[in-house]
Amino acid sequence: MVFFRYHSKKGFGSIVAIGMLALLAFMGLFLMQSSSAEYTQTAVSVYRTMGRQIAESAADEACLFIEEELKNKDSEAFKMLIEAAAQSGPPRIDKPSGGKWTTGNASGISQKFGDLLSKVVSTDDLLKNHITKAGFEIEKILPSIVDLRPIPQGPLDYDYCYTKDASKSSVYTPADRYSTNDGVVFPFDNEYSKDWYCTLQIDVTVSLKKNRKIKINYQISKDIKILNIAPIARNYTFFSILGVFIQNFNDQNEVNKKINEALNPNTDEEKGRLFVLNQPFQSRVYFHGPAVINLENPNISKDDERNASGAYNIFDGEEGPGQSMAYQYSDTFFGFSYFTDKDRCLFHKNIATSWNDNDKNRKDDLSAYGSAYEDFLKYKTRMGFGKYPDREVDFLEGAGDVIGDTVTSGWKDTYSVGTAKNQKFLPAGPYCRTPWYYVGKCAGPDGASGNYTPHWNNIKEPTENLDPDDGIRFYMEHRWDPSDPEVAENTLIKARIFPIKYYNSTRSAKATGNADNKSGLCDFCLDLYNTDPPGVLGKIFGSVGSLANGFFNLNSLPFQMLVDGVVTIFRKIVPAKAENAQSADSETVYNNLFPTNYKTDYLRTVTRCFENESQIPRDDNGNWILDGVYCLDYLKVNGNVHYVGNGTIYIGKYLPEINGKYGPLTINGDILAADEKSHLNLVYIPTGGNDFDFVTRNFSGESLKTEIRNRMINIIGTGKMIQASVVSFYGVYCESEDSNLDKTTLTNLGMDTTKNYSEWKEAGAFSKALNSSNCIIGNYVNYYTFMEEQKNDLWVYHDTSNSFYFGKDDAGQCIIAQYILDLDNNNNNNEQRLDYEKSTHELCLSPKIQHLGITGDL
Amino acid sequence: MIKIKKGFSTAEMLVTVLIFSLGMLPLIVLFQNSHKQTAQAKNLVIAQSIGRSMISEIKAMGFDVLSEEIKTSKYGLMHSDREVSGYTVPSDENSIEYPEYYKRFKTTVTLKEVERDGGKPANKIQVSLKVDWQEPNRKFALSFGTVVVKYGM
């Protein structure tokens, strides 16, 4: 019994021991399994992280490849992108054909690129040679471009700004863009000229092939902007969007006072002038209001002055323009020049009621501008029938004839006239931005001589309005060379009174059924129809090469300057002297003020922001690298700088200068292109987003000069050159070390108006003048022109060396780019346009990730 | 009178302990392995963390800085078998200081500009990072890499 119990105890201990062992073994195995699983999970987590890094790396490489492809302007992909973008539209605007605009369809580009596996060689190299253990593999990389739409620009979003539409226009489209064949206008820009944004999306699939099957789908997207960097108002050497600043339109006396102050300052300061050098036959000049521009009428000139001041001299036997074709900048009474000379444009008394006024209250596009602009846009232009004046009929006799004549059928030309209720010769009223052309009876096929009968009931005696002094005229000088019949014909400015087909107002003019409606010029550009046949320039100016060498032999010019031709000397603008406002109907809202490639909001196009000039990227030679739109807090350029690439430098605010920081945009040096392919838009619009308002004068008429100057681009020094399309809200202030060149000095330098250009060239007149002045090479755009604040002379050269402004024809002659673009209209295609817009558009890819998404075995 | 023994005899105890010990031996190995794997997993996570943050920092420096580093070694980015210690941002004592434990990790960073056709300036830099550490009886290494590109060229 006892023995049995003894054995019984022994067996139990073994069982317990084995049981404990088994339990421990189980726990150990469980722990082992758990640890193994933990390690595995950790490893997988690690691999996922690595997978994301690999995917991101591959996506970056893919984006870089696509960016390179799309930045290559000769690539098919870039062309496809521009074409797709041109077919897109703003989401909230109806298409002309009905329905809303959609995004541009860029799927063709995605298909063209296909799988980009072969393009991510560096990442692939990492996987093969460095990150080898896990067995990563990139399965596919698929790009796509989505959300392609125009960058919103307020009223410029509407399709009628870019496409043919006879009824509307929000961009400035001169009347000579009207086609009598199909009755449509051709804006300078079209749907290919916008700025666009889109998203580049890359879908990457990374898998882990060893041990465990893991697949990660990685989606990365980045922003793209496609920006039009073409010059602002490329067809214009000078474009003043709003002319002269006026604060209060409702007070006639104040308006007159302001105009007088603005244009005729009573200070002892030197009066700077604006010299505008156009390319003959091609460059345009636009100045908004406050008056019309008349040709000095040779019919009334003294015999010995006709050749010098006459616009179109009918007394010289050849009936050609005089040496100086002078456009006087003046004011009007109901479209009637306040000048007392008898030969001015005359209007029929029925003019105010002879046309329809269907557009009277069109204000919808103005909402984007707010109240700041409304005052500038609430007037309109009207048109009616008029007659040529005749030198054989004196003023009063002619006026009586017009008053008494009620039959308009025999009148051959139409004229524009301002009809604002309070017509105060306002600088910004659209009614007055119609230039006038006077040509003697020989100029037009219809003659229309004699029988002018002024319509007027409140004309002042001629003696009350004196012709302005010679020093305060607006000159446009044109050289007519009658020595060769061909040259004579082609250098002749066929200036005449054209109908002005502003469509917001002139559709009614069309409605009058005047069969003699003619294509015309709405600004005082030279006659665009007067094309330059090959060789004519050479006959006038000598060879182009010698022209360049002779005129622009400055060492600091990095390019071959070919500009020559018409010289506009913007000395002073005639002050307004009209006393009486006239009653008339209220005017139509009229907002087609903006030139080509205008932006209502530059901030939307900005690609990079910098504090100042020191942060602008530079190449190894110290040149600015331009690519896209740079927004700077302030810009001060001390010393000379060159730039490469295409871009815009935009300064959109002003802060008072503190310890050398901030202050107005100031340039004390040259800013020049390093090569002929580079282009800069320099934009200074210190409005919005800061404490500035638009007012620069108090209501007592006192000029707040410091404030104005802060809003102007300040060019300090002498002989400084800025090669750019310069856009400045309040214009340019020049502070030269030397005094301005007076007429005598200019003559002594070789700019003798009695001599021809060849003689100017031989004298090196321009070079000498530039040594004492500052200049813009490109073009000059402002909102307001404060001539009294400019202080010293400024020269503006339309830059014929840059293909954004000018190209070359088959004969190698300089030809304005717009001519080339317009060939498409004749050929019914977009080939020329597409080539041009490809060259002027810059694609900018944001390096930042816009959106990141990961799916798969996470 | 036979004296009845209670409990285990010495021999029994010895046998039991022997059996138990023999049974425990593989279990100890199991526990040891488990502990090792846990430690390895912990080190792997740390290595991953180091690698991830270093790659992110290097990427954030951008192409131009890395290109300059390749030419001048100005920033001391490229290195070999450097101990992970000190402050995460060496010049900033307010930044996080690596724990003592991290000293067992060593990093190696190489940068390489990728050549382009036609003699164009490089626009890609290949970044390789290796994080090494020593386990009790084995060396571990984790490799990372990325490509830093320069847009707009």
HADDOCK unambig.tbl for C-alpha pairs under 7 A between the chains (distance, minus, plus):
assign (segid A and resid 2 and name CA) (segid B and resid 4 and name CA) 6.82 0.50 0.50
assign (segid A and resid 14 and name CA) (segid B and resid 16 and name CA) 6.46 0.50 0.50
assign (segid A and resid 17 and name CA) (segid B and resid 16 and name CA) 6.81 0.50 0.50
assign (segid A and resid 17 and name CA) (segid B and resid 20 and name CA) 6.14 0.50 0.50
assign (segid A and resid 21 and name CA) (segid B and resid 20 and name CA) 6.66 0.50 0.50
assign (segid A and resid 21 and name CA) (segid B and resid 23 and name CA) 6.03 0.50 0.50
assign (segid A and resid 21 and name CA) (segid B and resid 24 and name CA) 6.80 0.50 0.50
assign (segid A and resid 25 and name CA) (segid B and resid 27 and name CA) 5.79 0.50 0.50
assign (segid A and resid 28 and name CA) (segid B and resid 27 and name CA) 5.89 0.50 0.50
assign (segid A and resid 28 and name CA) (segid B and resid 30 and name CA) 5.61 0.50 0.50
assign (segid A and resid 28 and name CA) (segid B and resid 31 and name CA) 5.89 0.50 0.50
assign (segid A and resid 29 and name CA) (segid B and resid 30 and name CA) 6.77 0.50 0.50
assign (segid A and resid 31 and name CA) (segid B and resid 34 and name CA) 6.22 0.50 0.50
assign (segid A and resid 32 and name CA) (segid B and resid 30 and name CA) 6.14 0.50 0.50
assign (segid A and resid 32 and name CA) (segid B and resid 31 and name CA) 6.89 0.50 0.50
assign (segid A and resid 32 and name CA) (segid B and resid 33 and name CA) 6.91 0.50 0.50
assign (segid A and resid 32 and name CA) (segid B and resid 34 and name CA) 4.81 0.50 0.50
assign (segid A and resid 35 and name CA) (segid B and resid 34 and name CA) 5.20 0.50 0.50
assign (segid A and resid 35 and name CA) (segid B and resid 37 and name CA) 5.70 0.50 0.50
assign (segid A and resid 35 and name CA) (segid B and resid 38 and name CA) 5.67 0.50 0.50
assign (segid A and resid 36 and name CA) (segid B and resid 37 and name CA) 6.40 0.50 0.50
assign (segid A and resid 38 and name CA) (segid B and resid 41 and name CA) 6.93 0.50 0.50
assign (segid A and resid 39 and name CA) (segid B and resid 37 and name CA) 6.14 0.50 0.50
assign (segid A and resid 39 and name CA) (segid B and resid 38 and name CA) 6.61 0.50 0.50
assign (segid A and resid 39 and name CA) (segid B and resid 41 and name CA) 4.77 0.50 0.50
assign (segid A and resid 42 and name CA) (segid B and resid 41 and name CA) 5.93 0.50 0.50
assign (segid A and resid 42 and name CA) (segid B and resid 45 and name CA) 6.63 0.50 0.50
assign (segid A and resid 46 and name CA) (segid B and resid 48 and name CA) 5.87 0.50 0.50
assign (segid A and resid 50 and name CA) (segid B and resid 144 and name CA) 6.65 0.50 0.50
assign (segid A and resid 53 and name CA) (segid B and resid 146 and name CA) 6.48 0.50 0.50
assign (segid A and resid 54 and name CA) (segid B and resid 146 and name CA) 6.30 0.50 0.50
assign (segid A and resid 57 and name CA) (segid B and resid 146 and name CA) 5.18 0.50 0.50
assign (segid A and resid 57 and name CA) (segid B and resid 147 and name CA) 5.19 0.50 0.50
assign (segid A and resid 60 and name CA) (segid B and resid 149 and name CA) 6.75 0.50 0.50
assign (segid A and resid 61 and name CA) (segid B and resid 149 and name CA) 6.86 0.50 0.50
assign (segid A and resid 64 and name CA) (segid B and resid 149 and name CA) 6.98 0.50 0.50
assign (segid A and resid 64 and name CA) (segid B and resid 151 and name CA) 6.23 0.50 0.50
assign (segid A and resid 122 and name CA) (segid B and resid 126 and name CA) 6.59 0.50 0.50
assign (segid A and resid 122 and name CA) (segid B and resid 147 and name CA) 6.80 0.50 0.50
assign (segid A and resid 123 and name CA) (segid B and resid 146 and name CA) 6.69 0.50 0.50
assign (segid A and resid 123 and name CA) (segid B and resid 147 and name CA) 6.42 0.50 0.50
assign (segid A and resid 126 and name CA) (segid B and resid 145 and name CA) 6.48 0.50 0.50
assign (segid A and resid 130 and name CA) (segid B and resid 143 and name CA) 6.55 0.50 0.50
assign (segid A and resid 131 and name CA) (segid B and resid 143 and name CA) 5.32 0.50 0.50
assign (segid A and resid 131 and name CA) (segid B and resid 144 and name CA) 6.27 0.50 0.50
assign (segid A and resid 844 and name CA) (segid B and resid 152 and name CA) 6.93 0.50 0.50
assign (segid A and resid 847 and name CA) (segid B and resid 151 and name CA) 6.72 0.50 0.50
